[in-house]
Amino acid sequence: MPEQLADVVDPAGWTCPAPLRDQPVVVMGHGGGGALSAELIEQVFTPAYGNPTLAGLADSAVLELGGARLAFSTDSYVVRPLFFPGGSLGDLAVNGTVNDLAMSGARPAYLSAAFVLEEGVELTVVERIARAMGAAAKAAGVTVATGDTKVVESGHGDGVYVTTAGVGLVPDGVDIRPQRARPGDAVIVSGPIGLHGVAIMSVREGLEFGVEVASDTAPLADLVAAMLAVTPDVHVLRDPTRGGLAASLNEIARASGTGVRLQERAVPVPDAVANACGFLGLDPLYVANEGRLVAFVPPSEAEQVLAAMRAHPQGAGATLIGECVADHPGMVVVATGLGGTRVVDLPLGEQLPRIC
């Protein structure tokens, strides 16, 4: 290195955006929903808690209690900024947990809400988030039934963190989990992808893409109910949040021991998302969503399920994007518009950290 640069460039301070897998400390990638997150769960949490209920590693656990089948889920929300086009931390805290329950086919009923507040945050900000949560809960048809509040010293938080847990009832005859994917299943996404991640990025980094990109955050339980009204035999549902569609499909492929083949031109990517990703070198398949689901349904039911989704406001843009296959088990591939095929692997970390 030239001597004149040595005074201003310190290689010892460099960090790698794709960190090495052997990490002695927590890095941002551990929270990204990709390979590092999976390793953290598999190597630390699963051995510590190990039980058959947890082993399914679905969006929510389905429990037998008092003769009822309950879905139970919990999630923490640390998004930055707290408010963004199309939503806020409050919306995410409700819709995210409602959607995790819905991905088991459950009808969400009750939520808890725990706030961690940093000393010095304005009470008007907390009130705005709480009101957003209340409005989102009302829209989703759930009740925030219990909660907790903690305060940490200034400099030891990031304004407001929220953790929600939720419970809901799973209808009889419904068995939705990633292990049920079968070769031949149609793969359907409920609408355009990538909007939430790009909306967060645009306000965080002060970027403009010609039009305002709003988050897609929304509750999906009613959409799922409409799908189950067509057939209770929906095999798999996932909401592709952290790690985007790519992470969700890889998790399903690995859990079921099947392959997934997508048609690149069929995946609905809005122009604003495609332009933003092209400008920044991102892949829309890895960008987070907060109001979309991906479904694996038997081929005999695909057209009817697709029609029911398109008849619902949250599924108006539903699209058949591929199929589950026996080839390349545990892998996701995309047939490109040029006639080639590329592998879509599980992301290592997260292209856009702190998006939910």
Disulfide bonds with the S-S distance in Angstrom:
none
